[in-house]
Amino acid sequence: MEGEPQSPRFEWIEVTKGIGITFVILVHSMIPWLNPVTIHLSSFTIAIFFVLAGLTYNNDRHRGNLRSFAASRGKQFLIPYIFLYMIMMVLFLPLSSSIDSAFTPVEVFLWFLYGNGPPLSASHLWFLPVLYFGLMLFVITDRALERFPYYSRWIIVVIFPGAGLMIQSLFTPNLAPWRLSGVFVAATFVFFGNAMRQYKGLDDWLSSSRVRDLAVFLLLSVLLVLISDYNGFTDIAVDNFGVSLLIYLIPGTIGTLLVFSASSALVYSSHFKKLFMALGRNSQELYEIHPVAFYLVPIVALPFGLPLIGLEHSTLFWPLRFVLGVSIGFIMVKYLITRNRVLSVLFRGSPRISTVNPPKETSPSDV
């Protein structure tokens, strides 16, 4: 798909990313409050982007030049991860004496080198290297199995989760360095997405029968609720896969298929399509910047006579955090980050400047 122009045929992919980033911000706005919304959404929201990475990966195009592909995706994901994390550490130095934190600046730096942590306080930036290394793990495996039938790659479903479980058990109760267990889980979802590509290409997920589509959607929704309720809240950032990593793969896949189906239908609704495509096209930058908007909650609440301290984390104010995370985050991305070359490099790895025409669909694994 890389190098091909944007086509209405693939708009559902951008809508999917828009729905996915909306769910991510919603979950983040509620954490650490655990409730049915966070439990069920956490079971598949992050998996959506791993599956999309595999779905949009063009095997034939990139197998012959993995070095170029690795460099391109490294710029997109690792440059923002390194620079944004460094900025966070620099800001932490003058603020560490005035904020209530269990970690010193030196400890935060050591966690950065370790590639995981601090425990229960991991930065949301964890997603970028896990997506990159998970994608690369899959494409290297795909290249190694190039001369074998595609179905031979289904061994990934056994080997990768098994490796993830082994790594998790080796480091428990500590976190695995560079979230290696999560990388293998991400690579498994990337394979699922690529298998979907082999099955039906990049066509949308609607059939000729709306009744059948609705029946399948309802059935999968029930299964998702039941399985994710049993597995509990999940958070790859801290190596938490719920009751079982293997069970986590099920709602992750089911939830992704549900969003694929919903996105395929929303493409026919002009208002929803415009909204979610706008979010989807800027989903990586929006993911990276949205937590900043959460700290605006006290400022918004100040005219109502509410205290300035603690509101940004209060469970009562999650709706305000969610609205600010989406709206202010999008405004910052749309009118600041994508219009400044330096900020674009920091958040995207390249000087991505907004233009009148929409960006190409071609960037596999965009957040």
C-alpha positions in Angstrom: 0.0 0.0 0.0 2.9 2.4 0.5 3.1 4.8 -2.3 -0.5 4.4 -3.4 -2.8 7.4 -3.3 -5.6 7.9 -0.7 -8.8 6.1 -1.9 -12.3 6.1 -0.5 -12.0 2.4 -0.5 -9.6 2.6 2.5 -11.3 5.4 4.4 -12.5 2.8 6.9 -8.9 2.3 8.1 -8.6 6.0 9.0 -11.9 5.9 10.7 -10.7 2.8 12.7 -7.7 4.7 13.9 -9.9 7.6 14.9 -12.2 5.3 16.9 -9.2 3.6 18.4 -7.5 6.8 19.6 -10.8 8.0 21.0 -11.1 4.8 23.1 -7.5 5.2 24.2 -8.1 8.7 25.5 -11.3 7.6 27.2 -9.5 4.8 29.1 -6.6 7.1 30.0 -9.1 9.7 31.3 -10.6 7.2 33.7 -7.5 5.4 34.9 -6.9 4.5 37.7 -10.6 4.1 38.2 -11.5 0.5 37.2 -15.1 0.1 35.9 -16.8 -1.8 33.1 -15.7 0.8 30.5 -12.0 0.6 31.3 -12.1 -3.2 31.7 -13.8 -3.9 28.4 -12.0 -1.2 26.4 -8.6 -2.1 27.7 -9.1 -5.6 26.4 -8.8 -4.5 22.8 -8.1 -0.8 22.3 -4.3 -1.0 22.1 -4.6 -4.3 20.1 -6.4 -2.4 17.3 -3.2 -0.5 16.4 -1.1 -3.7 16.4 -3.5 -5.4 14.1 -3.7 -2.4 11.8 0.1 -2.5 11.6 -0.1 -6.0 10.2 -3.1 -5.3 8.0 -1.4 -2.4 6.3 2.0 -4.1 6.0 2.7 -4.9 2.3 4.7 -8.2 2.5 5.8 -8.3 -1.1 6.9 -4.7 -1.2 9.0 -4.6 1.9 10.5 -8.2 2.2 13.3 -7.3 -0.2 14.3 -4.1 1.6 13.7 -4.6 5.4 16.6 -2.2 6.2 14.7 0.7 4.6 11.5 -0.3 6.2 13.1 -0.6 9.7 14.7 2.8 9.3 11.5 4.4 8.2 9.5 3.0 11.1 12.3 3.7 13.5 12.2 7.4 12.6 8.4 7.4 13.0 8.2 5.7 16.4 11.6 5.7 18.1 12.6 9.3 17.5 9.5 10.6 19.1 9.8 8.1 22.0 13.4 9.1 22.7 13.0 12.9 22.4 9.7 13.1 24.2 10.9 11.0 27.0 14.0 13.1 27.3 11.9 16.2 27.4 9.8 14.7 30.2 13.0 13.9 32.2 14.3 17.4 31.7 11.0 18.9 32.9 11.0 16.5 35.9 14.3 17.9 37.2 13.0 21.3 38.2 9.6 20.0 39.2 10.8 17.1 41.3 11.2 19.2 44.3 7.7 20.6 44.2 5.6 17.6 43.1 4.8 14.5 45.1 6.7 11.8 43.4 8.1 8.5 44.7 10.9 8.6 42.2 14.0 10.8 41.9 15.2 12.2 38.5 18.1 9.6 38.6 15.6 6.8 39.0 13.5 8.0 36.2 16.6 8.1 33.9 17.5 4.5 34.9 14.0 3.4 34.0 14.4 5.0 30.6 17.6 3.0 30.1 15.8 -0.1 31.3 13.0 0.5 28.8 10.2 -0.2 31.3 8.8 1.5 34.3 8.5 3.0 36.8 6.2 0.3 38.2 2.5 1.3 38.0 3.6 4.7 36.8 4.8 4.0 33.3 4.7 6.8 30.7 2.1 6.4 27.9 5.1 6.6 25.5 5.7 2.8 26.1 3.4 2.1 23.2 5.8 3.5 20.5 8.8 1.1 21.0 6.5 -1.9 21.6 4.7 -1.2 18.4 8.0 -0.8 16.5 9.7 -3.8 17.9 6.6 -5.9 17.6 6.2 -4.9 14.0 9.8 -5.6 13.3 9.7 -9.0 15.0 6.9 -10.0 12.7 8.4 -8.7 9.5 11.7 -10.5 10.2 9.8 -13.7 10.9 7.8 -13.2 7.7 11.0 -12.7 5.7 12.5 -15.9 7.2 9.5 -17.9 6.2 9.2 -16.3 2.8 9.8 -19.6 0.9 7.2 -21.4 2.9 3.4 -21.4 2.4 1.8 -18.5 4.3 -0.1 -20.8 6.6 3.2 -21.9 8.1 3.2 -18.5 9.8 0.4 -19.6 12.1 3.2 -21.2 14.2 3.6 -17.6 15.4 0.3 -17.9 17.4 2.0 -20.7 19.5 5.6 -19.5 19.6 5.2 -15.7 20.2 2.7 -15.9 23.1 4.7 -18.7 24.6 7.8 -16.6 24.5 5.9 -13.7 26.0 4.7 -15.8 28.9 8.2 -17.2 29.5 9.7 -13.7 29.6 7.0 -12.4 31.9 7.6 -15.4 34.3 11.3 -14.9 34.3 11.1 -11.3 35.5 8.0 -11.4 37.7 7.4 -9.6 40.0 9.7 -7.1 38.2 8.8 -5.7 34.8 10.5 -7.2 31.7 13.2 -4.9 30.2 12.0 -3.0 27.2 8.6 -4.7 27.6 9.9 -7.8 25.8 6.8 -9.8 26.8 4.6 -7.1 25.4 6.6 -7.0 22.2 5.8 -10.7 21.5 2.2 -10.0 22.2 2.2 -7.1 19.8 3.9 -9.2 17.1 1.1 -11.8 17.5 -1.5 -9.2 16.9 0.5 -7.8 13.9 0.4 -11.3 12.5 -3.4 -11.5 13.0 -3.7 -8.3 11.0 -1.5 -9.5 8.2 -3.4 -12.7 8.0 -6.6 -10.6 7.6 -4.8 -8.8 4.7 -4.1 -12.2 3.1 -7.7 -13.2 3.6 -9.5 -10.2 2.2 -7.0 -7.5 1.4 -7.9 -4.0 2.6 -11.6 -4.2 1.8 -14.0 -3.0 4.4 -15.7 -5.5 6.8 -19.3 -5.2 5.6 -21.0 -8.1 3.8 -23.9 -8.0 1.3 -26.4 -8.7 4.1 -27.0 -6.0 6.8 -29.0 -8.4 8.9 -26.1 -10.9 8.9 -23.6 -8.1 9.8 -25.8 -7.0 12.7 -26.2 -10.5 14.0 -22.4 -11.2 13.9 -21.7 -7.8 15.5 -24.1 -8.5 18.4 -22.7 -12.0 18.9 -19.1 -10.8 18.9 -20.1 -8.0 21.3 -21.6 -10.5 23.8 -18.4 -12.7 23.6 -16.2 -9.6 24.1 -18.1 -8.6 27.2 -18.0 -12.1 28.7 -14.4 -12.9 28.0 -13.0 -9.4 28.9 -15.0 -9.4 32.1 -13.5 -12.7 33.0 -9.9 -11.7 32.1 -10.2 -8.3 33.9 -8.4 -5.1 33.4 -5.3 -5.3 31.2 -2.3 -2.9 30.7 0.6 -3.9 28.6 2.5 -0.9 29.9 3.1 -2.8 33.2 3.0 -6.3 31.9 -0.6 -6.9 33.0 -2.4 -9.2 30.6 -5.2 -10.0 33.0 -5.9 -13.6 34.2 -4.1 -15.0 31.2 -2.0 -13.7 28.3 -3.6 -16.3 26.0 -7.1 -15.2 27.0 -6.1 -11.6 26.3 -5.5 -12.4 22.7 -9.2 -13.4 22.2 -11.0 -10.2 23.2 -8.1 -8.2 21.6 -9.0 -9.8 18.3 -12.7 -9.8 18.7 -12.8 -6.1 19.8 -10.7 -5.2 16.8 -13.1 -6.9 14.4 -16.0 -5.1 16.0 -14.3 -1.7 15.5 -13.4 -2.7 11.9 -17.1 -3.5 11.3 -18.3 -0.2 12.9 -15.7 1.8 11.0 -16.8 0.2 7.7 -20.4 1.3 8.5 -19.5 4.8 9.7 -17.8 5.5 6.3 -21.3 6.0 5.0 -22.1 8.6 7.6 -20.5 11.9 6.4 -20.4 13.5 9.9 -19.0 10.6 11.8 -16.6 9.8 8.9 -15.2 13.4 8.9 -14.8 13.4 12.7 -13.0 10.0 13.0 -10.9 10.5 9.9 -9.6 13.8 11.2 -8.7 12.1 14.5 -7.3 9.0 12.7 -5.0 11.0 10.4 -3.4 12.6 13.5 -3.7 9.7 15.8 0.0 9.2 16.6 0.6 12.9 17.6 -2.7 12.9 19.4 -1.7 9.9 21.4 1.6 11.5 22.4 0.1 14.9 23.4 -3.3 14.1 24.9 -2.1 13.6 28.6 -0.9 17.2 28.6 -4.5 18.3 28.3 -5.5 16.4 31.4 -3.5 18.9 33.5 -5.7 21.7 32.2 -8.6 20.3 34.3 -7.8 22.5 37.4 -7.6 25.6 35.1 -11.0 24.9 33.7 -12.4 24.2 37.1 -11.0 27.3 38.7 -13.8 29.7 37.7 -16.2 27.3 39.6 -14.3 27.8 42.9 -12.8 24.3 42.9 -9.3 23.6 44.3 -6.3 23.5 41.9 -4.7 20.5 43.5 -5.6 16.9 42.7 -8.4 17.5 40.2 -6.3 16.2 37.2 -6.4 12.7 38.8 -9.8 12.8 40.4 -12.2 10.1 39.2 -15.1 12.6 39.3 -13.5 14.6 36.5 -12.9 12.0 33.9 -15.5 13.4 31.5 -13.7 16.8 31.5 -10.3 15.0 31.1 -11.8 13.1 28.1 -13.2 16.2 26.4 -10.0 18.2 26.9 -7.8 15.3 25.9 -9.7 14.9 22.5 -10.4 18.6 21.8 -7.4 20.4 23.1 -5.1 17.6 22.0 -6.5 17.7 18.5 -6.2 21.5 18.3 -2.6 21.3 19.5 -1.8 18.7 16.9 -3.7 20.3 14.0 -2.7 23.9 14.5 0.7 23.6 16.2 2.5 20.3 15.9 1.8 19.6 12.2 2.5 23.2 11.2 5.9 23.4 12.9 8.8 21.4 11.4 10.7 21.0 14.7 7.6 19.9 16.6 6.6 17.6 13.7 10.0 15.9 14.0 9.6 15.5 17.7 6.2 14.0 17.5 6.4 12.2 14.2 10.1 11.7 13.4 9.9 13.7 10.2 8.8 17.2 9.2 5.2 16.4 8.5 3.5 19.7 7.5 -0.2 20.0 7.1 -1.5 20.6 3.6 -4.8 21.2 1.9 -5.0 17.6 0.6 -5.4 14.8 3.1 -2.3 12.7 3.7 -1.8 9.4 2.0 -3.2 6.2 3.5 0.1 4.6 2.9 1.9 4.7 6.2 1.5 1.2 7.7 1.1 1.0 11.4 0.3 4.6 11.9 -0.9 5.1 15.5 
